[in-house]
Amino acid sequence: MRFWNGPQLLVIDELGYLPMPSEAAAHLFQVISRRYEHGSIILTTNRGIASWGEIFEDTTVAAAILDRLLHHATVLQIDGDSYRMRGHRARLATLRAALNQGGEISRSQLSNSDDR
């Protein structure tokens, strides 16, 4: 626990991408509880707060985690495509344009500078 409590800022990226077993959720609760009012946390997720019970498979743990996270939080909601989806759509548009013109498509036409 000292390891997770040590940094001034803890970043938790893509919470909820996969369901979290109850034991892992309990460990995450312990980390957040110990850091509560002692260190900052940046948390990213593509799931709304209402679906956190599904992430943790336990609404009580979800509520306890949210209680601590949201007490002093600033919540930013970003709508729209991710940079990955924007890149994919740009490559797809290039591919379609080349196919519509009957031309060949090189690998460099499909690559995106964001991918490098």
C-alpha positions, 0 to 999 in steps of 0.5 A, spaced: 500 500 500 505 504 501 507 504 493 500 506 491 500 511 496 507 514 495 506 519 489 503 525 489 499 523 483 496 517 481 493 516 474 488 510 473 487 509 466 481 506 462 477 503 468 471 499 466 475 497 460 474 490 463 470 488 469 473 488 475 473 481 480 470 483 487 477 482 490 480 487 485 475 492 486 476 491 494 484 492 493 482 499 488 477 501 494 483 500 499 488 504 494 483 510 493 481 510 501 488 511 503 489 516 498 483 520 500 485 527 501 492 525 501 494 525 494 491 526 487 488 521 482 486 522 475 481 517 473 479 515 466 473 511 463 469 510 458 463 508 462 458 513 466 458 513 473 451 510 473 454 503 470 460 503 476 456 497 479 457 493 473 464 495 473 466 492 480 460 487 480 458 490 487 454 497 487 456 498 495 463 498 493 462 502 487 458 507 491 464 507 496 469 508 491 465 514 488 464 517 494 471 518 496 473 520 488 467 525 487 468 529 494 473 534 492 473 532 484 472 536 478 469 531 473 470 532 465 466 529 460 469 529 453 464 527 448 466 525 441 471 520 437 477 518 441 484 520 437 484 512 435 477 513 431 479 519 428 485 516 425 481 510 423 476 514 419 481 518 416 485 512 413 478 509 411 476 516 407 483 515 404 482 508 402 475 509 399 477 516 395 483 511 392 478 506 391 473 510 387 478 513 383 481 506 381 488 508 383 492 503 388 493 505 395 500 505 398 502 503 405 504 511 406 497 513 404 494 509 409 498 511 415 497 516 420 502 521 423 498 520 430 500 512 429 508 513 429 
